[in-house]
């Protein structure tokens, strides 16, 4: 697991927790729920994008390693 995938998962969990906290504040009729929801959605989005980026880097690295291995076999 690369660092982008790990960070993305952490940010995604934090974003989900902030959204859940926002729903809790909404039930308590606290006006800060809007800010908790906004920050939660933004953090979740960043985490989701980092997860996607981590998967892309992982696939790209595998293809580079495979290509290098093929070049070594030809020589």
HUJO-V600019 format. One record per residue. N is the residue number from 0. RES is the residue in one letter. SS is DSSP state (h for helix, s for strand, l for the rest). PHI is phi as a letter, one per 40 degrees, with the letter a starting at -180 (NA if undefined). PSI is psi in whole degrees, 0 to 359 (none if undefined). Layout:
((N | RES | SS | PHI | PSI) (N | RES | SS | PHI | PSI))
This chain:
((0 | X | l | NA | 123) (1 | X | l | c | 170) (2 | X | h | c | 328) (3 | X | h | c | 322) (4 | X | h | c | 317) (5 | X | h | c | 313) (6 | X | h | c | 321) (7 | X | h | c | 318) (8 | X | h | c | 321) (9 | X | h | c | 314) (10 | X | h | c | 323) (11 | X | h | c | 316) (12 | X | h | c | 320) (13 | X | h | c | 318) (14 | X | h | c | 317) (15 | X | h | c | 320) (16 | X | h | c | 319) (17 | X | h | c | 322) (18 | X | h | c | 319) (19 | X | h | c | 321) (20 | X | h | c | 324) (21 | X | h | c | 319) (22 | X | h | c | 322) (23 | X | h | c | 315) (24 | X | h | c | 326) (25 | X | h | c | 320) (26 | X | h | c | 329) (27 | X | l | c | 0) (28 | X | l | g | 39) (29 | X | l | c | 132) (30 | X | l | c | 352) (31 | X | l | c | 354) (32 | X | h | c | 328) (33 | X | h | c | 315) (34 | X | h | c | 321) (35 | X | h | c | 320) (36 | X | h | c | 317) (37 | X | h | c | 311) (38 | X | h | c | 321) (39 | X | h | c | 317) (40 | X | h | c | 319) (41 | X | h | c | 315) (42 | X | h | c | 320) (43 | X | h | c | 317) (44 | X | h | c | 317) (45 | X | h | c | 317) (46 | X | h | c | 318) (47 | X | h | c | 316) (48 | X | h | c | 323) (49 | X | h | c | 325) (50 | X | h | c | 314) (51 | X | h | c | 316) (52 | X | h | c | 321) (53 | X | h | c | 318) (54 | X | h | c | 320) (55 | X | h | c | 316) (56 | X | h | c | 322) (57 | X | h | c | 315) (58 | X | h | c | 318) (59 | X | h | c | 319) (60 | X | h | c | 318) (61 | X | h | c | 319) (62 | X | h | c | 324) (63 | X | h | c | 316) (64 | X | h | c | 318) (65 | X | h | c | 317) (66 | X | h | c | 318) (67 | X | h | c | 321) (68 | X | h | c | 320) (69 | X | h | c | 320) (70 | X | h | c | 321) (71 | X | h | c | 324) (72 | X | h | c | 328) (73 | X | h | c | 331) (74 | X | l | c | none))
